[in-house]
Amino acid sequence: MEPLSQDEIFAFPMSFSQQRFWFLEQLESGTALYTIPAAVRIEGALDVEALAGALNDVVERHESLRTTFESLDDGPSQIVHPVLSIPLPVIGWESDAALAGEAEVLCLDFDLSQGPLLRAKLVRVSAEEHILLLAMHHIVSDGWSVQLFVRETGAFYAARSEARSSSLLPLELQYADYACWQREWLSGAVRDEQMRFWREHLTGAPALLELPADRPRPAMQSMAGARYAATIRPELRAALRELNRRTGTTEFMLFFAAFQVLLARLTNTTDIVVGTPFANRHRREAEPMIGLFVNTLALRGRLDDNPSFATFLGRVRDSLLEAQRHQDLPFEL
């Protein structure tokens, strides 16, 4: 990857992931479906002016946070703005319900063509406690990016509070560099080889998994969800770790395999496909960039021969490792 000259152009092609979210936003604009929320609790004395400055230091550092999206003659494009300022309004604490309401409003009605696609609001709980609410549209961010944003905001805040320069190293590349490189690299033989793997992996896979449910599948998704928490006993945890060690697998592989077996038992089928997000940051240059890199991989598990769990776990391990080697192909392709 090589950096592009900002003196030449300001409109760049979208990455494949950005184009996917741009299309989805055209279908369901204004909702919170494609917004990434975050809340950071801050304890101790807070310099609000320094925090506001630190937020904008991160915006200045990452072009992706100064980007909007338009459909131009050459197709959907990302427009990088040289300057963009993010306000930090401060509100008082009222209740948990009011806080949830503020967070929800922060996530709604993003305009991809106008921006900004990052919003922040500071809730003053007391003189010694604040909650920083953040919302970023998924087209410029992912889960990795949120962690980067919080960490770099902290670094810039410390620098401003101590009247010194930040210790963060300059970025080698910006997200637009990656988008242009990706479109050039993922073509020809590279694209053909990646496509070949996924066609072989998914040929004949079931189109839909019919889960037994106590009500019909709705025509429209409500997106309403819930969490269920469970505790694993220490002795079971130790046994699972030993199984990982013995089979050369990770915790993710183990629980993913168990989930596929569970779905097979619930549906009385032997061919299970489960989608899972991958960070898709296996190149060093991508690690420090805020932007949308995540890709969805459709991972298939076959239990036609009624294998033992250890055998199936080995298959899941091999499938996951092979999928990782072909994770660059965009899911929609």
Stockholm file with secondary structure:
# STOCKHOLM 1.0

chainA/1-333         MEPLSQDEIFAFPMSFSQQRFWFLEQLESGTALYTIPAAVRIEGALDVEALAGALNDVVERHESLRTTFESLDDGPSQIVHPVLSIPLPVIGWESDAALAGEAEVLCLDFDLSQGPLLRAKLVRVSAEEHILLLAMHHIVSDGWSVQLFVRETGAFYAARSEARSSSLLPLELQYADYACWQREWLSGAVRDEQMRFWREHLTGAPALLELPADRPRPAMQSMAGARYAATIRPELRAALRELNRRTGTTEFMLFFAAFQVLLARLTNTTDIVVGTPFANRHRREAEPMIGLFVNTLALRGRLDDNPSFATFLGRVRDSLLEAQRHQDLPFEL
#=GR chainA/1-333 SS CCCCCTTTCSEEECCHHHHHHHHHHHHSTTSSTTEEEEEEEEESCCCHHHHHHHHHHHHHHCGGGGEEEEEETTEEEEEECSCCCCCCCEEECCCHHHHHHHHHHHTSCCCTTTCCCEEEEEEEEETTEEEEEEEEEGGGCCHHHHHHHHHHHHHHHHHHHTTSCCCCCCCSCCHHHHHHHHHHHSSHHHHHHHHHHHHHHHTTCCSCCCCCCSSCCCSSCCCCCCCCCCCCCHHHHHHHHHHHHHHTCCHHHHHHHHHHHHHHHHHTCSEEEEEEEECCCCSGGGTTCCSCCCEEEEEEEECTTCCCHHHHHHHHHHHHHHHHHTTTSCTTC
#=GC SS_cons         CCCCCTTTCSEEECCHHHHHHHHHHHHSTTSSTTEEEEEEEEESCCCHHHHHHHHHHHHHHCGGGGEEEEEETTEEEEEECSCCCCCCCEEECCCHHHHHHHHHHHTSCCCTTTCCCEEEEEEEEETTEEEEEEEEEGGGCCHHHHHHHHHHHHHHHHHHHTTSCCCCCCCSCCHHHHHHHHHHHSSHHHHHHHHHHHHHHHTTCCSCCCCCCSSCCCSSCCCCCCCCCCCCCHHHHHHHHHHHHHHTCCHHHHHHHHHHHHHHHHHTCSEEEEEEEECCCCSGGGTTCCSCCCEEEEEEEECTTCCCHHHHHHHHHHHHHHHHHTTTSCTTC
//
